[in-house]
């Protein structure tokens, strides 16, 4: 018995900052030949509920997932939760808290664009933003490009939206980790070497970070990731051995909001499915495929 390498455990839908609806994600996963996938929307479990309800016999295997944006005095973290019960109180509370923070930041960013750059949207567009499950900077950036306020999404982010340093409440990594565990899930550090996306954390800095997070109950690292070089991947595999952590694989697919393809995890470069990934899949109840 063995597991296939056609696995992608990190993707986003319109429930957060992806451009594909959960229904579309399922179709694209099937068309891409992916045999096991997870939807990991930011601070939300709704996308997983939808996929669970529409999956049919013969569809790819599915694992519940979520990605929580965290920070503390030491920095920023993205914590993935896998295999949890969507009805668990702790998971609902994490999602509700994450949503409330996103709504506060949205209002602050709208005010910032208006006061600093005289950029505003129509009442209907603002209401649509406010009605989203988890509105974020990509949604605002797309509107800015649409109206010609910015040339590209990157321009909107770097030269406008990121100029506001939001000082608000935040979810701490230990809260996300303990919440995931309480919900029957496995907490995993997303794209570890990249931190919150625009960092590069290596060597002793990573060692110190993992030492803290494993003390909180972290149980895995996303060692196979679309943006990782072989060097970054190998370093994370070594840290997984050092701290006895599970390993996961994800593309971080966002549809049209990111130049990443479904299934692009780097796992295809491995001669076989890593033992620590197999352990993870067994832990969350994914059955092994036969050798045939």
C-alpha positions as CSV (number, residue, x, y, z in Angstrom):
1,X,0.0,0.0,0.0
2,X,1.2,3.5,-0.7
3,X,0.0,7.1,-1.3
4,X,0.1,8.9,-4.6
5,X,2.0,12.2,-5.2
6,X,-1.1,13.8,-6.8
7,X,-1.8,15.8,-3.6
8,X,-2.5,19.5,-3.0
9,X,-3.4,20.5,0.5
10,X,-3.4,24.3,0.2
11,X,-5.8,26.2,-2.0
12,X,-8.3,29.1,-1.7
13,X,-11.8,29.8,-2.9
14,X,-14.0,32.8,-3.1
15,X,-14.8,32.2,0.6
16,X,-11.5,34.0,1.2
17,X,-9.2,35.5,-1.5
18,X,-9.4,33.0,-4.3
19,X,-11.3,33.6,-7.5
20,X,-12.9,30.1,-7.9
21,X,-16.1,29.1,-6.1
22,X,-15.8,25.9,-4.0
23,X,-17.9,24.2,-6.7
24,X,-15.4,25.3,-9.4
25,X,-12.5,24.2,-7.3
26,X,-13.8,20.6,-7.1
27,X,-14.2,20.5,-10.9
28,X,-10.7,21.9,-11.5
29,X,-9.2,19.5,-9.0
30,X,-10.8,16.6,-10.8
31,X,-9.6,17.9,-14.2
32,X,-6.1,18.3,-12.9
33,X,-5.9,14.7,-11.8
34,X,-5.4,15.5,-8.2
35,X,-6.5,12.6,-6.0
36,X,-6.4,14.3,-2.6
37,X,-7.0,17.9,-1.8
38,X,-7.9,20.4,0.9
39,X,-9.5,23.8,0.8
40,X,-7.7,26.1,3.2
41,X,-9.5,29.4,3.1
42,X,-8.3,32.2,5.3
43,X,-10.0,32.2,8.7
44,X,-13.0,30.3,7.4
45,X,-14.5,26.8,7.3
46,X,-17.4,27.6,5.0
47,X,-15.6,26.5,1.8
48,X,-15.0,23.1,3.4
49,X,-18.6,22.7,4.3
50,X,-19.6,23.4,0.7
51,X,-17.1,20.9,-0.8
52,X,-18.2,18.2,1.7
53,X,-21.8,18.7,0.7
54,X,-21.2,18.5,-3.1
55,X,-18.6,15.7,-3.3
56,X,-19.9,12.5,-4.8
57,X,-18.7,9.0,-4.9
58,X,-15.6,8.7,-7.1
59,X,-14.6,12.3,-6.6
60,X,-11.1,13.1,-5.2
61,X,-10.6,12.5,-1.5
62,X,-11.0,15.6,0.6
63,X,-9.5,16.9,3.8
64,X,-10.9,19.8,5.8
65,X,-8.5,22.7,6.0
66,X,-8.2,26.3,7.0
67,X,-5.4,28.9,7.2
68,X,-5.3,31.3,10.1
69,X,-3.3,34.6,9.9
70,X,-1.5,35.1,13.2
71,X,1.0,37.4,14.8
72,X,2.6,38.0,18.2
73,X,5.6,40.0,19.5
74,X,8.0,37.8,17.5
75,X,6.4,38.1,14.1
76,X,3.8,36.9,11.7
77,X,2.6,33.3,11.0
78,X,0.1,31.4,8.9
79,X,-1.2,28.3,10.7
80,X,-2.9,25.6,8.7
81,X,-5.5,23.4,10.4
82,X,-6.3,20.0,8.8
83,X,-8.7,17.2,9.5
84,X,-10.8,19.2,12.0
85,X,-14.5,18.9,12.7
86,X,-16.2,21.9,11.1
87,X,-18.8,21.9,13.8
88,X,-16.3,22.1,16.6
89,X,-16.8,25.1,18.8
90,X,-13.1,26.0,18.8
91,X,-13.0,26.1,15.0
92,X,-16.2,28.2,14.8
93,X,-14.7,30.6,17.3
94,X,-11.4,30.9,15.4
95,X,-13.3,31.6,12.1
96,X,-15.6,34.2,13.7
97,X,-12.7,36.0,15.4
98,X,-10.7,36.0,12.2
99,X,-13.7,37.4,10.2
100,X,-14.2,40.2,12.8
101,X,-10.6,41.2,12.4
102,X,-10.8,41.2,8.6
103,X,-13.9,43.5,8.7
104,X,-12.1,45.9,11.0
105,X,-9.1,46.1,8.7
106,X,-11.4,46.5,5.7
107,X,-13.0,49.6,7.2
108,X,-9.6,51.0,8.2
109,X,-8.2,50.4,4.7
110,X,-11.2,52.0,3.0
111,X,-10.8,55.1,5.2
112,X,-7.1,55.2,4.5
113,X,-7.6,55.1,0.7
114,X,-10.1,57.9,0.9
115,X,-8.1,60.2,3.3
116,X,-4.6,59.6,1.9
117,X,-5.2,59.1,-1.8
118,X,-8.8,60.3,-2.4
119,X,-9.6,56.8,-3.7
120,X,-13.2,55.6,-3.2
121,X,-15.6,53.0,-4.5
122,X,-19.3,53.2,-5.3
123,X,-21.8,52.5,-2.5
124,X,-22.8,49.2,-4.3
125,X,-19.1,48.1,-4.5
126,X,-18.5,49.0,-0.8
127,X,-21.6,47.0,0.2
128,X,-20.4,44.1,-1.9
129,X,-17.0,44.2,-0.1
130,X,-18.7,44.3,3.3
131,X,-20.9,41.3,2.4
132,X,-18.0,39.0,1.5
133,X,-17.1,36.1,3.7
134,X,-13.6,37.3,4.3
135,X,-12.7,40.4,2.3
136,X,-9.0,41.3,2.1
137,X,-6.5,43.4,0.3
138,X,-6.7,41.3,-3.0
139,X,-10.4,42.2,-3.3
140,X,-9.6,45.9,-2.8
141,X,-6.7,45.7,-5.2
142,X,-8.8,44.2,-7.9
143,X,-11.3,47.1,-7.6
144,X,-8.4,49.6,-7.7
145,X,-7.1,48.1,-11.0
146,X,-10.7,48.0,-12.4
147,X,-11.1,51.8,-11.8
148,X,-7.6,52.7,-13.0
149,X,-6.3,53.8,-9.5
150,X,-3.5,51.2,-9.9
151,X,-1.9,49.6,-12.9
152,X,-1.6,46.1,-11.4
153,X,-2.6,44.3,-8.2
154,X,1.0,44.5,-7.1
155,X,1.0,48.2,-7.6
156,X,-2.2,48.5,-5.6
157,X,-0.7,46.5,-2.8
158,X,2.7,48.0,-2.6
159,X,2.0,51.6,-3.3
160,X,-1.4,52.0,-1.6
161,X,-2.8,49.3,0.6
162,X,0.5,48.3,2.3
163,X,1.1,51.9,3.2
164,X,-1.3,51.5,6.1
165,X,0.2,49.6,9.0
166,X,-2.8,48.3,10.7
167,X,-2.4,48.2,14.5
168,X,-5.4,46.2,15.6
169,X,-6.2,43.0,17.5
170,X,-4.6,39.9,16.2
171,X,-4.9,36.1,16.5
172,X,-1.9,34.7,18.3
173,X,-0.3,31.5,16.9
174,X,-0.8,29.6,20.1
175,X,-4.5,30.4,19.9
176,X,-4.8,29.0,16.4
177,X,-2.7,25.9,17.3
178,X,-4.7,25.1,20.4
179,X,-8.0,25.9,18.6
180,X,-7.1,23.5,15.8
181,X,-6.1,20.7,18.3
182,X,-9.3,21.3,20.3
183,X,-11.3,20.8,17.1
184,X,-9.7,17.5,16.4
185,X,-7.3,19.0,13.8
186,X,-3.6,19.0,13.0
187,X,-1.9,22.4,13.2
188,X,0.8,22.9,10.5
189,X,3.0,25.9,9.7
190,X,2.2,27.2,6.2
191,X,5.1,28.1,3.8
192,X,7.5,28.3,6.8
193,X,10.4,29.9,5.1
194,X,8.3,32.8,3.8
195,X,6.5,33.7,7.1
196,X,3.6,35.9,6.1
197,X,4.5,35.9,2.4
198,X,7.1,38.6,2.1
199,X,9.7,37.3,4.6
200,X,12.6,34.9,4.3
201,X,13.2,33.0,7.5
202,X,16.2,30.6,7.5
203,X,18.6,28.8,9.8
204,X,18.6,29.8,13.4
205,X,15.7,32.2,12.9
206,X,13.6,29.3,11.7
207,X,15.0,27.0,14.5
208,X,13.9,29.6,17.1
209,X,10.5,29.9,15.5
210,X,9.9,26.2,15.4
211,X,11.1,25.8,19.0
212,X,8.4,28.3,20.1
213,X,5.6,26.9,18.0
214,X,6.2,23.2,18.8
215,X,6.0,24.2,22.5
216,X,2.5,25.4,21.7
217,X,1.6,22.1,20.0
218,X,2.5,22.7,16.3
219,X,2.6,19.3,14.7
220,X,3.7,19.8,11.1
221,X,5.4,22.0,8.5
222,X,4.5,22.7,4.8
223,X,7.8,21.5,3.5
224,X,6.5,21.0,-0.1
225,X,5.3,24.4,-1.4
226,X,5.0,25.9,-4.8
227,X,7.4,28.8,-4.1
228,X,10.2,26.7,-2.5
229,X,13.6,26.1,-4.0
230,X,15.1,22.7,-3.4
231,X,17.3,24.3,-0.8
232,X,14.4,25.7,1.2
233,X,12.5,22.4,0.9
234,X,15.5,20.4,2.1
235,X,16.0,22.7,5.1
236,X,12.4,22.3,6.1
237,X,12.6,18.5,5.7
238,X,15.6,18.6,8.0
239,X,13.7,20.7,10.6
240,X,10.8,18.2,10.4
241,X,13.3,15.4,11.3
242,X,14.8,17.5,14.1
243,X,11.4,18.4,15.7
244,X,9.6,15.1,14.7
245,X,7.0,17.0,12.7
246,X,4.6,15.9,10.0
247,X,5.2,17.2,6.4
248,X,2.5,18.5,4.1
249,X,2.4,19.6,0.5
250,X,0.4,22.6,-1.0
251,X,0.4,24.9,-4.0
252,X,-1.3,27.9,-2.3
253,X,-3.6,28.2,-5.4
254,X,-5.7,31.4,-5.5
255,X,-7.1,31.2,-9.1
256,X,-6.5,34.4,-11.0
257,X,-5.2,36.2,-7.9
258,X,-1.9,34.3,-8.0
259,X,0.3,32.8,-10.6
260,X,0.3,29.4,-9.1
261,X,-1.2,26.2,-10.7
262,X,-3.2,23.5,-8.9
263,X,-0.9,20.7,-7.9
264,X,2.3,22.7,-8.0
265,X,3.7,21.6,-4.7
266,X,7.2,20.4,-5.5
267,X,6.2,16.9,-4.4
268,X,6.7,15.6,-7.9
269,X,10.4,16.1,-7.5
270,X,10.5,13.5,-4.7
271,X,11.3,9.9,-5.8
272,X,8.5,8.8,-3.5
273,X,6.0,10.2,-1.1
274,X,7.9,11.3,2.0
275,X,7.5,9.1,5.1
276,X,6.4,12.1,7.2
277,X,3.7,13.0,4.7
278,X,2.5,9.4,4.8
279,X,2.4,9.6,8.6
280,X,0.3,12.8,8.4
281,X,-2.2,11.3,5.9
282,X,-2.5,8.2,8.1
283,X,-3.1,10.4,11.2
284,X,-5.9,12.3,9.5
285,X,-7.6,9.1,8.3
286,X,-6.7,9.1,4.6
287,X,-6.6,5.5,3.3
288,X,-3.5,4.4,1.4
289,X,-3.9,3.5,-2.3
290,X,-3.0,0.0,-3.5
291,X,0.2,-0.6,-5.4
292,X,-1.8,-1.4,-8.5
